[in-house]
Amino acid sequence: MNVVSYITSLVPGAMAFRRLQVEGGNGDEVVASVSRRAAWNGLAGARVVVSSVPGSPHRVDSKMGLIVSGYPMADFADDSFEANYIRLLTGKSFLGEEALLYELTVDLRNRMLIAAVNFLDSADYKAIYHIMIGMGSIRGVHPLDMITAAILSLEGHSRVQQKLESDAQHLLTVEDVLEDYIDIQGLMLVLVPMAWRIFNKAPVGDLPRLDRDISYARNLAVSLIPNEELVGQGEKVLNLLLYLMAYHGAGNASTFVGLITTGAFTNPYGDFVAMSKALKGVNHGGAAEMGTRMLFRLAEEFDGTFTDDDFYRYAIERLRSGASGFCVGHRIITGEDPRARLQSAMLKREFPDSVVMDLAGVWYRNLPKAVQDVCGGDLRVVNVDAYTGVSLIELGIIANPQQSGFSTLLFQIARTCGLATESFWAYLTPDRSGRARVKPALIRPAAVPPTAA
């Protein structure tokens, strides 16, 4: 089954629904402080950003966390990242359609790998290699920025950009947009291992051969994990982590920034660049890096001997000195973060004797209480960022504090899917007859305050 054709077949119904919501009798249904009409035509000031994903749009529940296609995200945690990519993009659960989902997953995986292999065989590979080598020699360069620069340099590969530059905007198709996003996800299979080797002063020429018969996560595991004996565990851990970090609503900071550039009618490669820079911020995806650095700091200062009292006092001292407590608290979730619970359970199964996991468990048992005692408020939530570093340290992908940026880089790989989930549909707007046209609506300040919407 051709995944591009299948998703394209969903477009007419999605456009008709969008038109109904915007122009129909329920177009002004209020969601929080902004109407649906305002949310689709001017998002500035909106407390809730309405998703354009068809089917059963995903949402973030304050108690249950992310709801995917109408079901708690835990229901799909054992499936491949590619299968969940399709669920997120279509808004469909595929329950009762498992055979169809399998066919679509295989085709999506093949398309991602074809994009990666075509890049490896192109003249541009050598140029990107030199760009990344040059960046690797710059003091303090971040691995996420190496990937971002590479994708920006490859913007000319964008089907959308090619038609815009040739004054052929009227010839843009739904397929052009979707295939751009699939290509970007595939390129990560080459660019991330390149960045890892350059960052660690290892030879780039020995990149493992990509295999279309194995999962996206296993291809990453093979190319990033130094110890071959850990590749099987790495596939499980990375597969789950990619899914957990892929999507968290249209109003999520990095996804929303990507939507703004989508509305400006840039191209998917440019949307990726904007999303990535927002993601790097320590109030967002960069928190995973800060959490990883803290694990190394704790291991060094306490030398493997620590108690709850030790970590509570240490957290109090840091917070009173003005330092931040990363990886706790969430804007929406008020109870336990299901993503953190799922990843923690996976790590305990795969690495039952992990000293790093023991250390993280004690630290994140005491940090929320210290934050509450010093800063006030109810910040009991330990979020998924807390366990990214544990995962990558156990797999050998991160071996020292200087490599902590790869925690955020993994987030970048995953959130590329989340960007595609919302931006793909934002590129498409219905004309008067309900047909799709590839012309996103510009996101601009609302004409009236959201409270008056």
HUTA-V973647 format. One record per residue. N is the residue number from 1. RES is the residue in one letter. BURIAL is + if it has 16 or more other C-alpha atoms within 10 Angstrom, else -. Layout:
BEGIN
N,RES,BURIAL
N,RES,BURIAL
END
This chain:
BEGIN
1,M,-
2,N,-
3,V,+
4,V,+
5,S,-
6,Y,-
7,I,+
8,T,-
9,S,-
10,L,-
11,V,+
12,P,-
13,G,-
14,A,+
15,M,+
16,A,+
17,F,+
18,R,+
19,R,+
20,L,-
21,Q,+
22,V,+
23,E,-
24,G,-
25,G,-
26,N,-
27,G,+
28,D,+
29,E,-
30,V,-
31,V,-
32,A,-
33,S,+
34,V,+
35,S,+
36,R,+
37,R,+
38,A,+
39,A,+
40,W,+
41,N,+
42,G,+
43,L,+
44,A,+
45,G,+
46,A,+
47,R,-
48,V,+
49,V,+
50,V,+
51,S,+
52,S,+
53,V,+
54,P,+
55,G,+
56,S,+
57,P,+
58,H,+
59,R,+
60,V,+
61,D,-
62,S,-
63,K,-
64,M,+
65,G,+
66,L,+
67,I,+
68,V,+
69,S,+
70,G,-
71,Y,-
72,P,+
73,M,+
74,A,+
75,D,-
76,F,+
77,A,+
78,D,-
79,D,-
80,S,+
81,F,+
82,E,+
83,A,+
84,N,+
85,Y,+
86,I,+
87,R,+
88,L,+
89,L,+
90,T,+
91,G,+
92,K,+
93,S,+
94,F,+
95,L,-
96,G,-
97,E,-
98,E,-
99,A,-
100,L,-
101,L,+
102,Y,+
103,E,-
104,L,+
105,T,+
106,V,+
107,D,+
108,L,+
109,R,+
110,N,+
111,R,+
112,M,+
113,L,+
114,I,+
115,A,+
116,A,+
117,V,+
118,N,-
119,F,+
120,L,-
121,D,-
122,S,-
123,A,-
124,D,-
125,Y,+
126,K,-
127,A,-
128,I,+
129,Y,+
130,H,-
131,I,-
132,M,+
133,I,+
134,G,-
135,M,+
136,G,+
137,S,-
138,I,-
139,R,-
140,G,-
141,V,-
142,H,+
143,P,+
144,L,+
145,D,+
146,M,+
147,I,+
148,T,+
149,A,+
150,A,+
151,I,+
152,L,+
153,S,+
154,L,+
155,E,+
156,G,-
157,H,+
158,S,+
159,R,+
160,V,+
161,Q,+
162,Q,+
163,K,+
164,L,+
165,E,-
166,S,-
167,D,-
168,A,-
169,Q,-
170,H,-
171,L,-
172,L,+
173,T,+
174,V,+
175,E,-
176,D,+
177,V,+
178,L,+
179,E,+
180,D,+
181,Y,+
182,I,+
183,D,+
184,I,+
185,Q,+
186,G,+
187,L,+
188,M,+
189,L,+
190,V,+
191,L,+
192,V,+
193,P,+
194,M,+
195,A,+
196,W,+
197,R,+
198,I,+
199,F,+
200,N,-
201,K,-
202,A,-
203,P,-
204,V,-
205,G,-
206,D,-
207,L,-
208,P,-
209,R,-
210,L,+
211,D,-
212,R,+
213,D,-
214,I,-
215,S,+
216,Y,+
217,A,+
218,R,+
219,N,+
220,L,+
221,A,+
222,V,+
223,S,+
224,L,+
225,I,+
226,P,-
227,N,-
228,E,-
229,E,-
230,L,+
231,V,+
232,G,-
233,Q,+
234,G,+
235,E,+
236,K,+
237,V,+
238,L,+
239,N,+
240,L,+
241,L,+
242,L,+
243,Y,+
244,L,+
245,M,+
246,A,+
247,Y,+
248,H,+
249,G,+
250,A,+
251,G,+
252,N,+
253,A,+
254,S,+
255,T,+
256,F,+
257,V,+
258,G,+
259,L,+
260,I,+
261,T,+
262,T,+
263,G,+
264,A,+
265,F,+
266,T,+
267,N,+
268,P,+
269,Y,+
270,G,+
271,D,+
272,F,+
273,V,+
274,A,+
275,M,+
276,S,+
277,K,+
278,A,+
279,L,+
280,K,+
281,G,-
282,V,+
283,N,-
284,H,+
285,G,+
286,G,+
287,A,+
288,A,+
289,E,+
290,M,+
291,G,+
292,T,+
293,R,+
294,M,+
295,L,+
296,F,+
297,R,-
298,L,+
299,A,+
300,E,-
301,E,-
302,F,-
303,D,-
304,G,-
305,T,-
306,F,-
307,T,-
308,D,-
309,D,-
310,D,-
311,F,+
312,Y,+
313,R,-
314,Y,+
315,A,+
316,I,+
317,E,-
318,R,-
319,L,+
320,R,-
321,S,-
322,G,-
323,A,-
324,S,-
325,G,+
326,F,+
327,C,+
328,V,+
329,G,+
330,H,+
331,R,-
332,I,-
333,I,+
334,T,+
335,G,+
336,E,+
337,D,+
338,P,+
339,R,+
340,A,+
341,R,-
342,L,+
343,Q,+
344,S,+
345,A,-
346,M,+
347,L,+
348,K,-
349,R,-
350,E,+
351,F,+
352,P,-
353,D,-
354,S,-
355,V,-
356,V,+
357,M,+
358,D,-
359,L,+
360,A,+
361,G,-
362,V,+
363,W,+
364,Y,+
365,R,+
366,N,+
367,L,+
368,P,+
369,K,+
370,A,+
371,V,+
372,Q,-
373,D,-
374,V,-
375,C,-
376,G,-
377,G,-
378,D,-
379,L,+
380,R,+
381,V,+
382,V,+
383,N,+
384,V,+
385,D,+
386,A,+
387,Y,+
388,T,+
389,G,+
390,V,+
391,S,+
392,L,+
393,I,+
394,E,+
395,L,+
396,G,-
397,I,+
398,I,+
399,A,-
400,N,-
401,P,-
402,Q,-
403,Q,+
404,S,+
405,G,+
406,F,+
407,S,+
408,T,+
409,L,+
410,L,+
411,F,+
412,Q,+
413,I,+
414,A,+
415,R,+
416,T,+
417,C,+
418,G,+
419,L,+
420,A,+
421,T,+
422,E,+
423,S,+
424,F,+
425,W,+
426,A,+
427,Y,+
428,L,+
429,T,+
430,P,+
431,D,-
432,R,-
433,S,-
434,G,+
435,R,+
436,A,+
437,R,+
438,V,+
439,K,+
440,P,+
441,A,+
442,L,+
443,I,+
444,R,-
445,P,-
446,A,+
447,A,-
448,V,-
449,P,-
450,P,+
451,T,-
452,A,-
453,A,+
END
